[in-house]
Amino acid sequence: MTYLAMIRILLVDDHAIVREGYRALLAKQPDMQVVAEAEEGVQAYQRFKECSPDVVITDLSLPGISGLEVIARIKQRCTETKILVFSMHQNSSFAMQATRAGALGYVTKSSPPDVLLRAIREVHAGHLFLSADIAQALALEKLGSERLALETLTVREFEILRLLVEAKTTEDIAQILNISPKTVCNCHYLIKRKLGVASDIELMRLAIRLKMISLLDLSG
C-alpha cells in the first residue's frame, strides 16, 4: 500500500464562507489537511507560529496587516515555508510583489478548483506555480517593457541591431553603414545595455520575442 505524504495547510482568508468552501474542497484530498485557519494578518502569523504548516494559503486583502506583510513575516521566521497566494487580484503587479515577498505560487480565485489543488502540490514540492491568467499577464507585461526598451534605441542603434540579428559581422555592418568597426562595437555594447541583455544569445532571443526575427528565418 502506498502512503501519501500529508500536506498540512494554514488557510488565511477574511471571509468565513470562503474558507468553508476551501476547507470542504481540501478535505476531499487524501494528501491534504487544513490544520489551522485565520481571518486576518496578525492572527495568521500567530497560527503559523503555533502549528508550523507545510503550506500557507493566503489572500492578499486582509484586515489589519496585508497578505504581503504576512508573507514577509513568515519567510523571515522560517525561510523554508511554502506560501501560495489565492487572490481575487488578477493584476500581474500583485503577483510580482507576492513572489518578491516570498510566495512560491499565485492563483486567482477565478481559477477552476483543480488549478488550486495542483498549485498546492507544486508549491509544496518547492516549484513556482502561476495560474494561466497571471502567467499570461506577466508575460505580456514583460513584453511591453521590452518594447519600451527597444524604443529607447536611436535610429543608428536600431539599424545596427537589425543587422546584428541578420547575423552580419562587425565588419559587414561597418561597411554597410559606412562607419568604423569601433563605432559598431560601441553601439553593440550600448544596445545590449539599453535592452538589458548580457550576451548576443539573449539579444537574439529578445529579437525573436519582439518579432524582429522569426525561427523560420533562423532555420533558413
C-alpha positions in Angstrom: 0.0 0.0 0.0 1.3 3.5 -1.0 1.0 6.2 1.7 0.8 9.8 0.5 2.7 12.4 2.4 0.2 14.7 4.1 0.4 18.4 3.3 -0.5 20.4 6.4 -2.2 23.7 5.4 -2.8 27.0 7.1 -5.8 28.7 5.4 -6.0 32.5 5.5 -9.0 34.4 4.2 -11.2 37.1 5.8 -14.5 35.6 4.6 -15.7 32.6 6.7 -17.9 31.3 3.9 -15.0 31.3 1.5 -12.8 29.4 4.0 -15.5 26.9 4.5 -15.7 26.2 0.8 -11.9 25.8 0.5 -11.8 23.6 3.6 -14.5 21.3 2.1 -12.5 21.0 -1.2 -9.2 20.3 0.6 -10.9 17.8 2.9 -11.7 15.6 -0.1 -8.0 15.3 -0.9 -6.2 12.2 0.6 -2.9 14.2 0.9 -4.2 17.5 2.3 -5.2 18.6 5.8 -6.2 22.0 6.9 -4.6 22.3 10.4 -5.4 25.9 11.1 -7.4 28.9 9.8 -7.1 32.7 10.2 -9.2 35.6 9.1 -6.7 38.5 9.5 -3.0 39.1 9.2 -1.8 39.1 12.8 -3.9 36.0 13.6 -2.4 34.3 10.6 1.1 34.9 11.8 0.2 33.6 15.3 -1.4 30.5 13.8 1.7 29.9 11.7 3.9 30.0 14.8 1.6 27.6 16.7 1.2 24.9 14.0 4.1 25.2 11.6 2.2 24.2 8.5 3.8 22.8 5.3 1.9 25.3 3.1 0.3 28.6 3.8 -2.6 29.6 1.5 -3.4 33.3 1.9 -5.4 36.0 0.3 -3.6 39.4 -0.1 -6.6 41.6 1.1 -6.8 41.1 4.8 -7.9 43.2 7.8 -5.0 44.8 9.6 -1.7 43.9 8.0 -1.9 42.7 4.4 -1.2 39.3 3.0 2.1 40.7 1.6 3.3 41.6 5.2 2.1 38.2 6.4 4.2 36.5 3.7 7.3 38.6 4.6 7.0 37.9 8.4 6.5 34.2 7.8 9.5 34.0 5.5 11.6 36.0 7.9 10.8 33.5 10.7 11.1 30.4 8.5 12.6 30.7 5.0 11.6 27.1 4.1 7.9 27.7 4.5 6.0 27.3 1.2 3.4 30.0 0.6 0.6 30.1 -2.0 -1.4 33.3 -2.7 -5.0 32.7 -3.6 -6.4 36.1 -4.5 -9.1 37.9 -6.4 -6.5 40.3 -7.8 -5.7 39.5 -11.4 -3.2 42.3 -11.9 0.3 41.0 -12.6 1.8 43.6 -10.2 0.2 41.9 -7.2 1.8 38.6 -8.3 5.2 40.2 -8.8 5.0 41.7 -5.3 3.8 38.5 -3.8 6.7 36.5 -5.3 9.2 39.2 -4.2 7.8 38.9 -0.6 8.5 35.1 -0.7 5.4 33.4 -2.2 6.1 30.4 -4.5 2.7 30.4 -6.1 -0.1 32.8 -7.2 -3.6 31.6 -8.2 -6.6 33.8 -8.9 -9.9 32.9 -7.3 -11.5 32.7 -10.8 -9.3 29.6 -11.5 -11.0 26.2 -11.5 -10.7 24.1 -8.3 -8.2 21.7 -9.9 -5.8 24.5 -10.6 -5.7 25.4 -6.9 -5.1 21.7 -5.9 -2.3 21.4 -8.5 -0.8 24.7 -7.2 -0.8 23.4 -3.6 1.1 20.2 -4.6 3.5 22.1 -6.9 4.3 24.7 -4.2 4.7 22.0 -1.5 7.3 20.4 -3.8 9.1 23.7 -4.0 8.1 24.6 -7.5 6.9 28.0 -8.7 3.3 27.9 -9.8 1.2 30.6 -11.5 -2.4 30.3 -12.7 -2.7 30.7 -16.5 -4.2 34.2 -16.4 -1.5 35.5 -14.2 1.3 33.8 -16.2 -0.1 35.4 -19.4 -0.4 38.9 -17.7 3.2 38.7 -16.5 4.4 37.6 -20.0 2.6 40.5 -21.6 3.9 43.0 -19.1 7.5 41.8 -19.7 7.0 42.0 -23.4 5.6 45.5 -23.0 8.6 46.7 -21.0 10.9 45.1 -23.6 9.1 47.0 -26.4 9.6 50.2 -24.4 13.3 49.5 -24.1 13.5 48.9 -27.8 12.0 52.4 -28.4 15.0 54.0 -26.5 17.4 53.0 -29.2 18.5 55.7 -31.6 17.9 55.2 -35.4 21.6 54.2 -35.8 21.4 51.7 -32.9 18.2 50.2 -34.2 19.7 49.7 -37.6 22.8 48.1 -36.1 20.5 45.8 -34.1 18.6 44.8 -37.2 21.9 43.9 -39.0 23.1 42.0 -35.9 20.1 39.8 -35.8 20.6 39.2 -39.5 23.9 37.7 -38.5 26.0 40.4 -40.1 29.6 40.7 -38.7 31.0 43.9 -37.2 33.0 44.4 -40.4 29.9 43.9 -42.6 27.9 46.4 -40.6 30.7 48.9 -40.7 30.9 48.7 -44.5 27.1 48.8 -45.0 26.6 51.9 -42.8 29.9 53.5 -43.7 31.2 53.7 -40.1 34.2 52.4 -38.3 34.2 48.9 -36.8 34.9 50.6 -33.4 31.7 52.6 -33.7 29.8 49.4 -34.4 31.3 47.7 -31.3 30.5 50.7 -29.1 26.9 50.7 -30.4 26.6 47.0 -30.0 27.6 47.4 -26.3 25.1 50.3 -25.8 22.3 48.3 -27.5 22.8 45.3 -25.1 22.9 47.7 -22.1 19.7 49.5 -23.1 17.8 46.3 -23.7 19.0 44.7 -20.5 20.7 41.7 -22.1 24.2 40.3 -21.3 25.0 38.3 -24.4 24.3 38.0 -28.1 22.3 34.9 -27.5 20.0 36.8 -25.2 19.9 39.6 -27.8 18.7 37.1 -30.4 16.1 35.6 -28.1 14.8 39.2 -27.4 14.6 39.9 -31.1 12.6 36.7 -31.6 10.2 37.7 -28.8 9.7 41.1 -30.3 9.2 39.6 -33.7 12.2 41.3 -35.2 13.2 37.9 -36.5 11.4 34.5 -36.6 12.6 31.0 -36.0 11.8 30.3 -39.7 14.3 33.0 -40.7 16.9 31.3 -38.5 16.3 27.9 -39.9 16.5 29.3 -43.4 
